[in-house]
């Protein structure tokens, strides 16, 4: 009986080591750095690459890393139903103005993101179907007063789960902050680029978000080492 073939390594056609590629991706996605900032920081470590190499590696490998993180997290958390989702939208400049929709659970982690030019029922419905299919149904969905959310939830049969309050969605407003810092450098020009970066950034940010304000220093150190070890093992 023939042995099952081991999947080919995604790093096989690159001369650089997987450790260097992971370092490049996490520096660009996790921190507010430009391509040339990453190039300069790596040069100080003795790694001489061009900023276009940073762009190539980010486009090639970041979705793979983010996909692995998402699958592991969804498989662990899908059975948990006591979630309080927060839905909101923010404006991101993309050759003008557009809307960026995202959902976040009660722990302040971005579950799903959806870029669109409209705030109507169709956009809210597409976004909510995507989030519900991947993560399951939450216990409560907190939104602002936008009518599109109410119309979409009525169609999905989730109207009783909606909660609207004046300050109830403050957690969602704080969840926007990491992306707002990150988007200062990329200067998005295409919808596909924004959607790709937002999705990758959300998963990497969630992976390293360890709630340090809620735990003691020793527990935080242990969780940080565990998160780093999981990151280094991705696509290995």
C-alpha positions as CSV (number, residue, x, y, z in Angstrom):
1,X,0.0,0.0,0.0
2,X,1.6,3.3,-1.0
3,X,2.3,5.8,1.7
4,X,0.3,9.0,1.7
5,X,2.3,11.8,0.1
6,X,3.4,14.5,2.5
7,X,2.1,18.0,1.4
8,X,4.9,20.0,-0.3
9,X,6.3,22.8,1.8
10,X,5.3,26.3,0.7
11,X,8.8,27.5,1.4
12,X,10.5,25.0,-1.0
13,X,11.1,27.5,-3.9
14,X,12.6,30.2,-1.6
15,X,16.3,30.4,-0.6
16,X,15.5,32.1,2.7
17,X,14.6,30.0,5.8
18,X,11.0,29.7,7.0
19,X,12.0,31.5,10.2
20,X,13.1,34.6,8.3
21,X,9.9,34.6,6.3
22,X,7.7,34.3,9.4
23,X,9.6,37.1,11.0
24,X,9.1,39.4,8.0
25,X,5.4,38.6,7.9
26,X,4.7,39.2,11.6
27,X,6.7,42.5,11.6
28,X,4.7,43.9,8.7
29,X,1.3,42.7,9.8
30,X,1.4,43.0,13.5
31,X,3.2,46.3,13.8
32,X,2.6,49.7,12.1
33,X,5.6,49.4,9.8
34,X,6.0,50.2,6.1
35,X,7.8,47.8,3.7
36,X,11.0,49.9,4.0
37,X,10.8,50.0,7.8
38,X,10.8,46.2,7.8
39,X,13.7,46.2,5.4
40,X,15.8,48.5,7.6
41,X,15.0,46.6,10.8
42,X,16.0,43.3,9.2
43,X,19.3,44.9,7.9
44,X,20.2,45.7,11.5
45,X,19.8,42.0,12.3
46,X,22.1,41.1,9.4
47,X,19.4,40.1,7.0
48,X,19.8,42.0,3.7
49,X,16.6,41.9,1.6
50,X,14.7,44.4,-0.6
51,X,11.4,46.0,0.4
52,X,9.8,44.3,-2.7
53,X,10.8,41.0,-1.2
54,X,8.9,42.0,1.9
55,X,5.9,42.7,-0.3
56,X,6.2,39.4,-2.1
57,X,6.5,37.4,1.1
58,X,3.6,39.2,2.7
59,X,1.3,38.6,-0.3
60,X,2.4,35.0,-0.6
61,X,2.6,33.7,3.0
62,X,0.4,36.0,5.2
63,X,-2.9,34.5,4.0
64,X,-1.5,30.9,4.7
65,X,-0.5,31.8,8.2
66,X,-3.8,33.6,8.9
67,X,-5.8,30.7,7.5
68,X,-4.0,28.2,9.8
69,X,-4.7,30.5,12.8
70,X,-8.3,30.9,11.9
71,X,-8.9,27.2,11.4
72,X,-7.3,26.3,14.7
73,X,-9.3,28.9,16.6
74,X,-12.7,28.2,14.9
75,X,-12.3,24.5,15.7
76,X,-11.7,25.2,19.4
77,X,-14.4,27.9,19.8
78,X,-17.2,26.8,17.5
79,X,-18.9,24.8,20.3
80,X,-18.9,27.8,22.6
81,X,-22.3,29.6,22.3
82,X,-22.2,32.2,25.0
83,X,-20.7,34.8,22.8
84,X,-21.8,38.4,22.7
85,X,-21.0,39.7,19.2
86,X,-20.5,43.4,18.5
87,X,-21.2,44.6,14.9
88,X,-20.1,48.0,13.7
89,X,-18.6,49.7,10.6
90,X,-15.9,52.3,10.1
91,X,-14.7,54.4,7.3
92,X,-11.5,53.6,5.5
93,X,-10.2,55.9,2.7
94,X,-9.8,54.0,-0.6
95,X,-9.5,56.5,-3.4
96,X,-12.4,58.2,-1.6
97,X,-14.7,56.8,1.0
98,X,-15.8,53.2,1.7
99,X,-17.2,51.2,4.6
100,X,-15.4,48.4,6.5
101,X,-17.7,46.1,8.4
102,X,-16.5,43.8,11.2
103,X,-17.7,41.6,14.0
104,X,-16.0,41.2,17.4
105,X,-16.9,38.9,20.3
106,X,-17.0,39.8,23.9
107,X,-13.3,39.3,24.4
108,X,-12.4,42.0,21.9
109,X,-11.2,39.7,19.1
110,X,-12.2,40.4,15.5
111,X,-14.1,37.4,14.2
112,X,-14.8,38.4,10.6
113,X,-14.3,41.4,8.3
114,X,-16.1,42.4,5.2
115,X,-15.2,45.4,2.9
116,X,-18.0,47.0,1.0
117,X,-19.0,50.4,-0.5
118,X,-22.5,50.4,0.9
119,X,-24.2,50.3,4.3
120,X,-27.5,48.8,3.0
121,X,-29.3,45.6,3.9
122,X,-27.6,43.5,1.2
123,X,-24.1,44.4,2.6
124,X,-25.2,43.6,6.2
125,X,-26.8,40.4,5.1
126,X,-23.8,39.1,3.2
127,X,-21.5,39.9,6.1
128,X,-23.7,38.3,8.7
129,X,-24.2,35.1,6.6
130,X,-20.4,34.8,6.3
131,X,-19.8,35.2,10.0
132,X,-22.7,32.9,11.1
133,X,-21.6,30.2,8.7
134,X,-18.0,30.2,9.9
135,X,-18.5,30.8,13.7
136,X,-21.9,29.6,14.5
137,X,-24.8,31.5,16.1
138,X,-24.0,33.8,19.2
139,X,-26.2,34.4,22.2
140,X,-26.5,38.2,21.7
141,X,-25.6,40.5,18.8
142,X,-24.9,44.1,19.8
143,X,-25.2,46.8,17.1
144,X,-25.7,50.5,16.7
145,X,-29.0,52.0,15.4
146,X,-28.3,51.3,11.7
147,X,-31.5,50.0,10.2
148,X,-29.6,47.7,7.8
149,X,-28.7,45.5,10.7
150,X,-32.3,45.2,11.9
151,X,-33.5,44.3,8.3
152,X,-30.8,41.7,7.9
153,X,-31.5,40.1,11.2
154,X,-35.2,39.9,10.5
155,X,-34.5,38.0,7.3
156,X,-32.1,35.7,9.2
157,X,-34.5,35.1,12.1
158,X,-32.1,36.6,14.6
159,X,-34.1,39.8,15.5
160,X,-34.6,38.6,19.1
161,X,-30.9,38.4,19.6
162,X,-30.2,42.0,18.6
163,X,-29.3,44.5,21.3
164,X,-29.0,48.2,20.7
165,X,-27.7,50.6,23.3
166,X,-26.1,54.1,23.4
167,X,-22.7,52.8,24.8
168,X,-23.2,49.1,24.4
169,X,-21.0,49.0,21.4
170,X,-17.9,50.7,22.9
171,X,-15.9,47.5,22.7
172,X,-16.3,47.5,19.0
173,X,-15.0,51.1,18.7
174,X,-11.9,50.1,20.6
175,X,-11.4,47.1,18.4
176,X,-11.0,49.4,15.4
177,X,-7.9,51.0,16.9
178,X,-5.2,48.4,15.9
179,X,-6.3,48.4,12.2
180,X,-6.4,52.2,12.2
181,X,-2.8,52.3,13.2
182,X,-1.9,49.6,10.7
183,X,-3.6,51.2,7.8
184,X,-1.5,54.4,8.1
185,X,1.3,52.8,6.2
186,X,-0.2,50.6,3.4
187,X,-2.4,53.3,1.8
188,X,-5.0,51.0,0.4
189,X,-5.9,51.6,-3.3
190,X,-7.9,48.5,-4.1
191,X,-10.9,46.8,-2.4
192,X,-9.2,43.3,-2.7
193,X,-6.0,44.6,-0.9
194,X,-8.0,46.1,1.9
195,X,-10.1,42.9,2.4
196,X,-6.9,40.8,2.3
197,X,-5.0,42.9,4.8
198,X,-8.0,43.3,7.2
199,X,-8.5,39.5,7.3
200,X,-4.9,38.7,7.8
201,X,-4.4,41.5,10.4
202,X,-7.4,40.4,12.4
203,X,-6.2,36.8,12.7
204,X,-2.6,37.7,13.6
205,X,-3.8,40.3,16.1
206,X,-6.1,37.8,17.7
207,X,-3.3,35.2,18.0
208,X,-1.1,37.6,19.9
209,X,-3.9,39.3,21.9
210,X,-3.4,37.7,25.4
211,X,-5.5,40.0,27.6
212,X,-2.5,41.1,29.7
213,X,-4.6,43.5,31.7
214,X,-6.7,40.6,33.1
215,X,-3.9,38.1,34.1
216,X,-0.8,38.1,36.3
217,X,2.7,38.5,34.8
218,X,3.7,34.9,35.0
219,X,0.5,33.7,33.2
220,X,1.0,36.3,30.6
221,X,4.6,35.2,30.0
222,X,3.5,31.5,29.6
223,X,0.7,32.5,27.2
224,X,3.1,34.7,25.2
225,X,5.6,31.9,24.8
226,X,2.8,29.5,23.8
227,X,1.5,31.9,21.2
228,X,5.0,32.4,19.8
229,X,5.7,28.7,19.6
230,X,2.4,28.2,17.7
231,X,3.3,30.9,15.3
232,X,6.7,29.4,14.6
233,X,5.1,26.0,14.0
234,X,2.7,27.4,11.3
235,X,3.1,25.8,7.9
236,X,6.2,24.0,9.1
